[in-house]
Amino acid sequence: MNNTVLHNVLSRRKINLDITHRCTLLCPTCMRQSYTDKGLKVPGEDMSLSQFEKIINHFDEVLFCGQASDPIFHPEFMTFLKILNDKGKYCQIHTAASHKPEEWYMKAFETHPWAEWRFGIDGGPETSNIYRINQDSKKLFNIMLKSTKILKSKRTHWSYIIFSYNEDYIETAKKIAKENNIILHIIKSSRFDKNDFYKPKNKNNYIESVMKYR
């Protein structure tokens, strides 16, 4: 990467948007659970189309990474993608939910073919839903693979949090990612209690923390 390209990349104005309050997953240490465990409603609302258009006029790069939601459940999400594509805006979508028809994902990939997608799949297609409760892991895994054939960006990401049940699958994941031109992110978490079932057995696979997430 030459200096001009590097400067252009680093100087882009970026923003992360949490555009909705919806998600179908019940991941145990997600921020959502700190509300639902207390019988509270997850706060937030759907960003309006006018709000979205006003915001993106001031930014070159938009990241859809929900802190307590999954962006695919915004009712106007496909419209958001089209607007960004028409304006030549870069975007990246972080998603782990699977409760959309396969055709929906294919349409989304085609609506903004230069977007990057980052799939939260913790382990293989047989086991990710041990933590990603309610996730159809096989379905989402196959959609991730198909995205590599459709996206013109050629930037499919695989976000893989290490847990006790998947720490022996990491080398397999690396092989799959390499064979399919997927960018693999191996993530070490610190959100574990002392006797947490999800806590990896190998101390090198998590971050020890005295802080409690909730």
FENDADA-V963905 format. One record per backbone hydrogen bond with DSSP energy under -1.0 kcal/mol. CO is the residue of the C=O (numbers start at 0). NH is the residue of the N-H. E is the energy in kcal/mol with one decimal. If there is no record, write none. Layout:
# FENDADA-V963905
CO,NH,E + CO,NH,E
This chain:
# FENDADA-V963905
1,5,-2.5 + 2,6,-2.4 + 3,7,-2.2 + 4,8,-2.2 + 5,9,-2.5 + 6,10,-1.8 + 12,59,-2.2 + 12,60,-2.2 + 14,62,-2.8 + 18,46,-2.6 + 21,69,-2.7 + 26,29,-1.8 + 29,32,-1.2 + 31,34,-1.5 + 31,35,-2.3 + 32,36,-2.3 + 34,37,-1.2 + 34,39,-2.6 + 35,38,-1.6 + 47,51,-2.3 + 48,52,-2.5 + 49,53,-2.0 + 50,54,-2.3 + 51,55,-2.6 + 54,57,-2.0 + 55,58,-1.3 + 59,89,-1.5 + 60,14,-1.6 + 61,91,-1.8 + 62,16,-2.9 + 63,93,-2.8 + 69,72,-1.9 + 70,73,-1.9 + 73,76,-2.1 + 75,79,-2.3 + 76,80,-2.3 + 77,81,-2.0 + 78,82,-2.4 + 79,83,-2.3 + 80,84,-2.5 + 81,85,-2.9 + 82,86,-1.9 + 83,88,-3.1 + 84,87,-1.2 + 89,61,-2.2 + 90,115,-2.4 + 91,63,-3.2 + 92,117,-3.4 + 94,119,-2.8 + 97,99,-1.5 + 100,103,-1.1 + 100,104,-1.2 + 101,105,-2.0 + 102,106,-2.2 + 103,107,-2.3 + 104,108,-2.6 + 105,109,-1.7 + 106,110,-2.1 + 107,111,-1.7 + 111,114,-1.8 + 112,151,-1.3 + 112,152,-1.9 + 115,92,-2.8 + 116,156,-3.4 + 117,94,-2.6 + 118,120,-1.2 + 118,158,-3.0 + 120,122,-1.4 + 123,126,-1.2 + 123,127,-1.9 + 126,129,-2.4 + 127,130,-1.3 + 127,131,-2.5 + 130,132,-2.5 + 131,134,-2.4 + 132,25,-1.8 + 134,136,-1.4 + 135,139,-2.4 + 136,140,-2.4 + 137,141,-2.1 + 138,142,-2.1 + 139,143,-2.4 + 140,144,-2.0 + 141,145,-2.3 + 142,146,-2.0 + 145,148,-1.5 + 146,150,-2.6 + 154,116,-1.2 + 155,182,-2.9 + 156,118,-2.5 + 157,184,-3.3 + 158,120,-1.6 + 159,186,-3.0 + 162,165,-1.0 + 162,166,-1.1 + 165,168,-1.7 + 168,172,-2.4 + 169,173,-2.3 + 170,174,-1.8 + 171,175,-2.5 + 172,176,-2.7 + 173,177,-2.3 + 174,178,-2.3 + 175,179,-1.5 + 176,181,-2.8 + 182,157,-2.9 + 184,159,-2.9 + 186,161,-2.6 + 188,206,-2.8 + 189,191,-1.5 + 192,195,-1.5 + 195,198,-1.1 + 197,163,-1.6 + 201,204,-2.3
